[in-house]
């Protein structure tokens, strides 16, 4: 399958599945409470800022730049998103928490947009925050150049702040979501690296050469920085005994 088609198809499927499962989970749980341990004294002092609804809305399109990533990076991040969502759903079931929302008059455009959000997004399924988990996964982009690496952390930080300023999440929801996202991405990345290493150890030298990224291609940063891999034959001069890394500068 074409890489662009694969990424677009996965994106659509993930969007549909996550939306359906998210709302189904909230509907299946009949009782949602606002636990005292989840509401900190800082939450009580944070004001409602209706204009923050606009950066909050941008969260829904934040994964789209991933379509510009390489196929391997896209798969890795997509797996991290799926795992983070599954753990979040488990958290929603184990901790059926809700958040108390303020009364809004709807006098301004931002307030009307926030009322619309409150209407269609129920005040539960909040701990851990899947919004924050996705922001953590997208924090260090696998697409674009220097500009993307500088903008994405700022954008994701603003979204996390907006989650609190719009009364969509408590502070602890955000902290738990960020920790979840960073942990899941690190774990999935480690698994992908091990799978890639295991794949390389099974290749013959001539097969390995064809797998190395060509100069100037948009492969992952890890591939660009990887060392050359050489094989040490056994006594018979056939099967490789081990894989060792050779420094480029040697």
Secondary structure, DSSP 8 states (H G I E B T S, - for coil): --HHHHHHHHHHHHHHHHHHHHHHHHHH----B--GGG--HHHHH----GGGHHHHHGGGGGGGGGGGS-HHHHHHHHHHHHHHHHHHHHHHHHS-BB---------SHHHHHHHHHHHHS-SB--SS-HHHHHHHHHSS-SSS-HHHHHHHHHHHHHHHHHHHHTTS--HHHHHHHHHHHHHHHHHHHHHHHHHHHHHHHTS-HHHHHHHS--TT----HHHHH--EEEEEE-TTSSSEEEEEEE-TT-
